[in-house]
Amino acid sequence: MDQKEAWIMDVISKGPTELGAAWAAVRVPDGMIAAHANHSRIRKFSKDDPENVIFAPDVISFARDNGLYHGSDDDFSYSDVYDAKPAGKLRYAEARVWDMYTALTGDEDFARRHLNYAMGRDRKNPMPLFVKPEAKVTLDDVRTRMASHFEDTPFEYGNEVAGGLFSHPYRARPYLWFDDHNALYVNERNIGVEKTGINFIAQIRPHMPPPLRALLWFGADDASTAPRFPAYAACTEVSKAYKGQSTAQGHVRPILDFDLSKAFWVDNMVSNLAYSRWKDAYPVVQEKLDEIQADFVASVHQMDNRAHELYSTNPEAAIEAVTQFSVSMADDLHAHWMEFYGQLFARFRDFVTTELDPTNLACGCKTTEVGMTDEWKRRIIADTGRHYRVENDHPNWIGLSEEEIATSPLYPYPASGYHTEVPTTNTASFAAKSVEISTSLVLVTLPAAIFVSYKALGQIRLRKSNDSYASLQSALSMEAADETTRLKEAA
């Protein structure tokens, strides 16, 4: 690929008994796009159009000699001969191509016509090698498609039971699995996938001088959750956060060596946190990624202008400038993403969502229990019957709805227990109701453990005021702290 044309090439080794490869390449027509996903996509191709098709001289004869093909040259299909897939693996690969093509063409008829092929159910109707997009494909278009989890398509699968309480679009591997009757099933393979080492978008800008023309948007980990920084192809140095050796340099780095100085690990921390609270956390990650990308695009525009001007008089200075720029962008991104992980963790830890609330003088925060969807509750009941059911016989809860109970200052500790966080919900409807607070403290000493129970503050009446419950909690906190100090001194 260069600024003038792009080619798609399928290649396969000839194996252990012969050097070389069987290959074919086809030029992408002007105004068209090509996509592929772990599967050869070149099928039948012209044998007499060297401007648009080139191939190994023995690409067909090698298949015949090895018993892979017995038909005519005209009927030879590279993909069917060298990379035929069973239904499950066909779906694993071609569903992603279908997703890319249907989104960028906007062609609903194309989507319907090739859906069964993409699902591995109809091999007689394969997708074309190239399609025409409905508009010029932008950098943001590519970013969006690389982050796809089949949203809003028949392949979308976050909302069934395997997606968990937070509807994540990821599944434990392997992707193929069998039921009790040996029927084969598949877990969909997203474009944005968790098992990603690196991902990148290569952008060619014809208006720039050749050494500055190619820009790599480079990220480590999942293409839907990991940020990318801009790196000019002419760079002579790489950020330490992204720098390392691989087997290509004869170096094998143990994968269990956790290292916060490396972007791969920090990116994985954010990704895996997002997986655990997907429907809540992923929109926040997306918003942050868009924000970072917009800043980088603006910075690249400024750097392009400066580098272009420098290159006209001092090419070496221009290359040094873009190198420093690329390293700086990567260093800043790594530090920023580590900081973002902390923000994300603080916000979504412990199955609650915590947000800033300056009106709450106790913690400056608002904490919301995320609860379960009605669908998820029905699944639990279907699986367990009456196992978790209890009678709603609390005198302060009878006749209340689930939402009213959940916002009660007595919930989730109606008659006993002690909680360190201060609920910020309205307590007016529960004013003038009494509750006896019983608190147990555990003081662990060596070599023994002392368990102390006591009545804390006796009868406490909740007043009809905005600070009634905060006052209760404050009193409990001071009483508990004093009792803890006394017990420690006694021990």
C-alpha positions in Angstrom: 0.0 0.0 0.0 1.2 3.5 -0.8 -0.4 6.9 -1.6 -1.5 5.7 -5.0 -2.8 2.1 -4.6 -3.5 -0.8 -2.2 -3.3 -4.5 -2.8 -4.6 -7.5 -0.8 -2.4 -10.5 -0.8 -3.1 -14.1 0.4 0.0 -16.2 1.1 0.6 -19.7 2.6 3.8 -21.6 3.2 4.5 -24.7 1.0 5.2 -26.6 4.2 8.2 -28.5 5.5 9.1 -30.3 2.3 9.6 -27.4 -0.1 10.8 -23.8 0.2 8.6 -20.9 -0.9 4.9 -20.0 -0.7 1.7 -20.2 -2.7 0.4 -16.7 -3.1 -1.9 -14.4 -5.0 -2.5 -10.7 -4.8 -5.2 -8.4 -6.2 -5.2 -4.6 -6.4 -8.0 -2.9 -4.6 -10.0 -0.9 -7.3 -10.2 2.8 -6.9 -13.1 3.9 -4.7 -13.4 0.5 -3.1 -12.5 -1.0 0.3 -11.2 -4.4 1.3 -11.5 -6.2 4.7 -10.2 -9.5 5.9 -10.2 -11.4 9.2 -8.0 -14.5 9.8 -9.2 -16.0 6.5 -8.1 -15.9 2.9 -10.6 -13.9 0.9 -9.2 -14.1 -2.6 -11.3 -16.7 -4.5 -11.3 -16.9 -8.3 -8.9 -14.4 -10.0 -7.9 -13.3 -13.5 -4.8 -15.1 -14.9 -4.1 -12.4 -17.6 -4.5 -9.0 -15.9 -1.0 -8.2 -14.5 -2.0 -4.6 -13.8 -4.5 -5.8 -11.2 -3.6 -9.4 -10.4 -0.3 -11.1 -9.7 0.4 -14.6 -8.3 3.0 -17.2 -7.9 3.6 -19.2 -11.1 2.9 -22.5 -9.4 0.0 -21.3 -7.2 -2.4 -23.8 -9.0 0.1 -26.5 -10.0 1.4 -26.8 -6.4 -2.2 -27.4 -5.3 -2.6 -30.1 -7.9 0.7 -31.8 -7.1 -0.3 -32.1 -3.5 -3.8 -33.4 -4.1 -5.5 -30.2 -3.0 -7.2 -29.4 -6.3 -8.2 -31.3 -9.4 -10.3 -28.8 -11.4 -9.5 -26.4 -14.2 -7.4 -23.2 -13.9 -10.5 -21.1 -14.6 -12.4 -22.6 -11.6 -9.5 -22.4 -9.2 -10.4 -20.5 -6.0 -7.5 -19.7 -3.7 -9.6 -19.4 -0.6 -11.5 -22.7 -1.1 -8.3 -24.6 -1.9 -5.8 -23.3 0.6 -8.0 -22.0 3.4 -11.3 -23.8 3.4 -13.0 -23.4 6.8 -15.6 -25.5 8.7 -18.7 -23.6 9.5 -17.6 -22.5 13.0 -14.3 -21.0 11.9 -15.9 -19.5 8.8 -18.2 -17.6 11.1 -15.3 -16.7 13.4 -13.7 -14.9 10.5 -16.3 -13.8 8.0 -18.7 -12.3 10.5 -16.2 -9.5 11.1 -15.8 -8.8 7.4 -19.6 -8.7 7.1 -19.8 -6.3 10.0 -17.2 -4.0 8.4 -18.8 -4.1 5.0 -22.4 -3.6 6.1 -21.5 -0.7 8.3 -19.4 1.2 5.7 -21.7 0.6 2.8 -24.9 1.2 4.6 -26.4 -1.4 2.3 -29.2 -3.3 4.1 -29.8 -5.5 1.1 -26.1 -6.6 1.2 -26.5 -7.3 4.9 -29.5 -9.5 4.4 -28.1 -11.2 1.3 -24.8 -12.3 2.9 -25.9 -12.8 6.6 -26.2 -16.6 6.3 -22.8 -16.9 4.7 -21.3 -14.8 7.5 -23.0 -17.1 10.0 -21.4 -20.1 8.4 -24.8 -21.5 7.1 -24.6 -20.8 3.4 -21.3 -21.2 1.6 -22.9 -20.7 -1.8 -23.3 -17.0 -1.4 -19.8 -15.6 -0.3 -19.2 -11.9 0.1 -17.3 -10.0 -2.7 -13.6 -9.3 -2.2 -14.3 -5.5 -2.4 -17.2 -3.2 -1.7 -17.9 0.5 -2.4 -18.5 2.5 0.8 -21.3 4.9 0.9 -18.9 7.8 1.7 -15.2 8.4 1.9 -13.8 6.4 4.8 -12.4 8.6 7.6 -10.0 8.0 10.4 -12.9 8.0 12.9 -14.8 5.5 10.7 -11.9 3.1 11.0 -11.6 3.7 14.7 -15.3 2.9 15.2 -15.2 -0.2 13.1 -12.1 -1.5 14.9 -14.0 -1.1 18.2 -17.0 -3.1 17.0 -18.7 -5.8 19.2 -21.4 -6.3 16.5 -23.6 -3.7 18.1 -27.0 -3.4 16.5 -26.6 -6.4 14.3 -27.9 -10.0 14.4 -24.5 -11.0 15.9 -24.8 -8.8 18.9 -24.5 -10.9 22.0 -23.8 -8.9 25.1 -27.4 -9.2 26.5 -27.8 -12.9 27.0 -26.8 -14.9 30.0 -23.1 -15.3 29.2 -22.8 -11.5 29.1 -23.2 -11.5 32.9 -24.9 -8.9 35.0 -23.2 -6.0 33.1 -23.8 -7.4 29.5 -20.2 -7.5 28.4 -19.6 -8.7 24.8 -16.8 -11.1 25.7 -16.7 -14.8 26.2 -14.4 -17.3 27.8 -12.4 -19.1 25.2 -12.3 -21.5 23.4 -14.7 -19.9 20.9 -16.2 -23.3 19.8 -17.9 -25.5 22.4 -20.3 -28.4 22.6 -23.5 -29.1 24.5 -24.4 -32.3 26.3 -25.6 -33.8 23.0 -22.4 -32.9 21.2 -24.0 -30.1 19.1 -21.4 -27.5 18.2 -21.9 -23.8 19.2 -19.8 -20.7 18.8 -18.9 -17.6 20.8 -18.7 -14.7 18.4 -15.3 -13.2 17.7 -15.5 -9.4 17.9 -13.3 -7.0 15.9 -12.6 -5.3 19.3 -11.3 -8.4 21.2 -9.7 -8.9 24.6 -6.8 -11.1 23.5 -5.1 -8.3 21.5 -1.4 -7.7 21.8 -1.2 -4.6 19.7 -3.5 -2.8 17.3 -2.9 0.1 14.9 -4.3 2.2 12.1 -1.8 3.1 9.4 -2.7 6.5 7.8 -1.1 7.8 4.6 -1.2 11.5 3.9 -0.3 12.3 0.3 0.2 16.0 1.0 3.2 15.4 3.3 6.8 14.8 2.2 7.6 11.1 1.8 9.4 10.5 5.2 6.5 12.3 7.0 3.7 10.8 4.9 2.9 7.7 6.9 1.4 8.1 10.4 0.8 5.1 12.7 -1.9 5.3 15.3 -0.6 2.7 17.7 -2.2 1.0 20.7 -1.5 -1.9 23.0 -4.4 -4.3 23.9 -8.1 -4.3 22.8 -8.9 -2.0 19.9 -12.1 -1.0 21.6 -10.7 0.0 25.0 -7.0 0.9 24.4 -5.9 4.5 23.4 -3.7 5.0 20.4 -0.9 7.6 20.1 0.4 9.0 16.8 3.8 7.9 15.6 5.4 9.2 12.4 6.9 6.4 10.4 10.2 8.4 10.2 10.7 8.2 13.9 14.2 7.1 15.1 13.2 6.5 18.7 10.2 5.0 20.6 8.7 5.7 24.0 10.0 3.4 26.7 6.3 2.7 27.6 6.0 1.0 24.2 9.5 -0.2 23.6 10.7 -3.7 24.0 12.3 -6.7 22.4 10.5 -9.8 21.0 11.3 -13.1 19.6 12.3 -11.4 16.4 15.3 -10.1 18.3 15.8 -13.5 20.0 14.3 -12.3 23.2 11.4 -14.0 25.1 9.8 -11.8 27.8 7.9 -13.8 30.4 4.3 -12.8 30.0 3.8 -12.9 33.8 6.3 -10.1 34.5 3.8 -7.3 35.4 5.3 -3.9 34.7 3.5 -0.6 35.3 6.1 1.2 33.2 4.7 -0.6 30.1 1.6 0.6 28.3 0.5 -3.0 27.6 -0.1 -3.6 31.3 -1.8 -0.3 32.1 -4.0 -0.6 29.0 -5.0 -4.1 30.1 -5.8 -2.8 33.6 -8.3 -0.3 32.1 -9.7 -2.9 29.7 -10.3 -5.6 32.3 -11.9 -3.1 34.7 -14.2 -2.1 31.9 -15.1 -5.7 31.1 -16.2 -6.3 34.7 -18.7 -3.3 34.7 -19.2 -3.1 30.9 -22.6 -1.3 30.5 -21.6 1.2 33.2 -17.8 1.7 32.5 -17.5 1.2 28.7 -19.4 4.5 27.8 -17.0 6.3 30.1 -14.0 4.7 28.4 -15.4 5.5 25.0 -15.8 9.2 26.0 -12.2 9.4 27.2 -10.9 7.7 24.1 -12.7 10.2 21.9 -11.4 13.1 24.0 -7.8 11.8 23.7 -8.1 11.2 19.9 -9.5 14.7 19.3 -6.5 16.2 21.2 -4.1 14.1 19.3 -5.6 15.0 15.9 -5.2 18.7 16.7 -1.6 18.1 17.9 -0.7 16.2 14.7 -2.1 19.0 12.6 0.2 21.5 14.3 3.1 19.1 14.1 2.5 18.5 10.4 2.7 22.2 9.6 5.9 22.6 11.6 7.5 19.5 10.2 6.6 20.4 6.6 8.2 23.8 7.0 11.3 22.3 8.6 11.6 19.6 6.0 11.9 22.2 3.1 15.2 23.5 4.6 16.4 20.8 7.0 15.0 17.2 6.5 17.1 15.9 9.4 15.7 18.5 11.8 12.2 17.7 10.7 12.7 14.0 11.4 14.1 14.8 14.8 11.1 17.0 15.6 8.6 14.3 14.7 10.5 11.8 16.7 10.4 13.9 19.8 6.8 14.6 19.2 5.9 10.9 18.9 7.8 9.9 22.0 6.3 12.8 24.0 2.8 11.9 22.9 3.3 8.3 23.9 4.8 9.2 27.3 2.0 11.6 28.1 -0.6 9.0 27.0 0.9 6.3 29.2 0.9 8.6 32.3 -2.6 9.9 31.5 -4.1 6.4 31.1 -2.6 5.3 34.4 -4.3 8.2 36.0 -7.6 7.4 34.2 -7.4 3.8 35.5 -7.4 5.3 39.1 -10.4 7.4 38.3 -12.3 4.5 36.7 -11.4 2.2 39.7 -12.6 4.8 42.2 -15.8 5.3 40.4 -16.8 1.7 39.7 -15.3 -0.3 42.6 -17.4 -2.6 44.8 -20.4 -2.9 42.5 -21.5 0.7 43.1 -21.1 3.8 41.0 -19.6 6.8 42.9 -19.8 10.3 41.6 -18.8 13.7 42.9 -21.5 15.5 44.9 -20.2 18.7 46.6 -23.5 19.1 48.5 -22.7 15.9 50.5 -20.5 17.2 53.3 -19.7 13.7 54.6 -17.7 12.5 51.5 -18.4 14.9 48.7 -19.8 12.0 46.8 -23.0 10.3 45.6 -22.9 6.5 45.7 -25.5 4.6 43.7 -26.1 0.8 44.0 -26.3 -0.5 40.5 -28.7 -3.4 41.3 -29.9 -5.9 38.8 -32.1 -5.7 35.8 -35.6 -7.3 35.9 -34.4 -9.8 33.3 -31.5 -10.8 35.4 -33.7 -11.2 38.5 -36.0 -13.5 36.4 -33.0 -15.6 35.5 -32.0 -16.0 39.1 -35.5 -17.0 40.1 -35.7 -19.5 37.2 -32.4 -21.1 38.2 -33.0 -21.2 42.0 -36.8 -21.1 42.5 -37.6 -19.9 46.1 -34.1 -20.3 47.4 -33.4 -16.6 47.9 -37.0 -15.6 48.7 -37.9 -14.0 52.0 -41.1 -12.5 53.3 -41.3 -8.7 53.3 -42.3 -8.4 56.9 -40.2 -5.4 58.0 -42.6 -2.9 59.7 -41.1 0.0 57.9 -41.1 -1.6 54.5 -44.6 -3.1 54.2 -46.4 -1.6 51.3 -43.3 0.0 49.8 -42.0 -0.6 46.3 -38.6 -2.0 45.7 -37.3 1.4 44.7 -38.6 3.0 47.9 -37.0 0.2 50.0 -33.7 0.7 48.2 -33.7 4.4 49.0 -34.5 3.9 52.6 -31.8 5.0 55.1 -32.4 1.7 56.8 -31.4 -0.3 53.8 -29.3 -2.6 53.5 -29.0 -2.8 57.2 -32.6 -2.5 58.5 -32.2 -3.5 62.2 -28.6 -4.1 62.8 -25.1 -3.6 61.5 -22.9 -0.6 60.9 -21.9 1.0 57.6 -19.1 3.5 57.1 -20.6 5.2 54.0 -23.3 7.9 54.2 -26.3 7.4 51.9 -27.3 10.6 50.2 -30.9 9.7 49.5 -33.8 11.7 50.8 -34.9 10.5 54.3 -38.0 12.6 54.7 -40.5 9.8 54.2 -38.8 7.8 57.0 -38.8 10.7 59.5 -39.8 10.0 63.1 -39.3 6.3 62.8 -37.1 4.6 65.4 -34.4 2.1 64.9 -32.1 0.4 67.3 -28.6 0.2 66.1 -26.5 -2.8 67.2 -22.8 -2.7 66.2 -20.3 -5.5 66.6 -16.6 -4.6 66.7 -13.8 -7.2 66.1 -10.4 -6.4 67.6 -7.8 -8.9 66.4 -4.7 -9.2 68.6 -1.9 -11.8 68.7 -2.2 -14.5 69.8 -5.9 -14.2 70.4 -8.9 -12.4 68.9 -11.3 -10.5 71.2 -14.9 -10.1 70.0 -16.9 -7.4 71.6 -20.6 -6.7 71.2 -22.3 -3.6 72.6 -25.4 -1.4 72.1 -24.5 1.8 70.3 -26.4 4.8 71.2 -29.6 2.9 72.2 -32.7 4.3 70.7 -32.0 6.9 68.0 -34.9 8.8 66.5 -34.6 10.0 62.9 -35.6 13.6 62.6 -37.4 15.1 59.6 -34.4 17.1 58.4 -31.9 16.9 55.7 -29.0 16.1 58.0 -30.8 13.6 60.3 -29.2 10.5 58.8 -25.7 12.1 58.4 -25.9 13.1 62.1 -26.7 9.5 63.0 -23.8 8.1 61.0 -21.4 10.8 62.5 -22.5 9.8 66.0 -22.0 6.2 65.3 -18.6 6.8 63.8 -17.4 8.7 66.9 -18.8 6.2 69.3 -17.2 3.3 67.4 -13.9 5.0 67.2 -13.9 5.7 70.9 -14.8 2.1 71.7 -12.1 0.8 69.4 -9.5 3.0 71.1 -10.6 1.9 74.6 -10.4 -1.8 73.6 -7.0 -1.4 72.1 -5.7 0.3 75.2 -7.3 -2.5 77.4 -5.6 -5.2 75.2 
